[in-house]
Amino acid sequence: MNNIAANIAAIKSQLPEEVTLVAVSKTKPVSDLLLAYEAGQRAFGENKVQEMTEKAQQLPDDIQWHMIGHLQTNKVKYIAPFVHLIHSVDSLKLLREIDKEGKKNGRVIACLLQMHIASEESKFGMDFNELKELLESREFVEMHNISINGLMGMASFTDDESKVREEFRELSNMFHTVKSHYFRFNSAFRELSMGMSGDYGIAVEEGSTMIRTGSSIFGGR
Ligand SMILES: *Cc1c(COP(=O)(O)O)cnc(C)c1O
């Protein structure tokens, strides 16, 4: 077994069966993705539109492409025909564009709303009030070519495990609150995307349904 296949097997052996492993392949060559593919991996995460579209053209059609990085409105059109799940939706403006491109492509595009849970400053991710405002906007209710499938978040970059756990727990609580208030009868709203190479064990303990690991599969970047 090559390293990549072995790493995937090792991570999977620690994951509950219902947790999805998204292999974050950003900056890695197509040959590395192919090794993961041959080991049975189908969900791949990229953070740049151009890199994702170029790789998608060179790799098998049954790969599920996950956009995990900040997405600019003017680039949505390039991934709208094929993207499987956009994890990084953090504004009504972006959602509006995804809905528009979904319509053009005859698709309902699955999205996660990215929440800001880390203590570090970041331009990305919403707080709870922004999330509420989005979900309660008249415009949101009228979008038919997007599906909100859950929430995504990133914990602080720190060795302090209790802090990371606290942040994941906060996101998990938010997920359950949002589910019960806005998506109780919507079975599509069920994903909680949290956990990376350094913290996915804690994330899974705190209720993650989808982890995004790169370096623990493909090595450092
Ligand atoms: C790069 C990245 C990951 C994967 O990080 P690793 O530490 O390599 O596992 C996960 N999520 C997002 C949003 C990323 O940008």
The ligand as an ORCA input file, in Angstrom:
! r2SCAN-3c Opt
* xyz 0 1
  C      -6.453     23.383      4.367
  C      -7.783     23.232      5.021
  C      -8.116     22.051      5.702
  C      -7.154     20.893      5.893
  O      -6.108     21.224      6.736
  P      -5.087     20.114      7.288
  O      -4.551     20.691      8.525
  O      -4.059     19.926      6.217
  O      -5.859     18.875      7.525
  C      -9.386     21.957      6.235
  N     -10.277     22.948      6.120
  C      -9.999     24.091      5.466
  C     -11.042     25.150      5.374
  C      -8.740     24.270      4.909
  O      -8.467     25.415      4.266
*
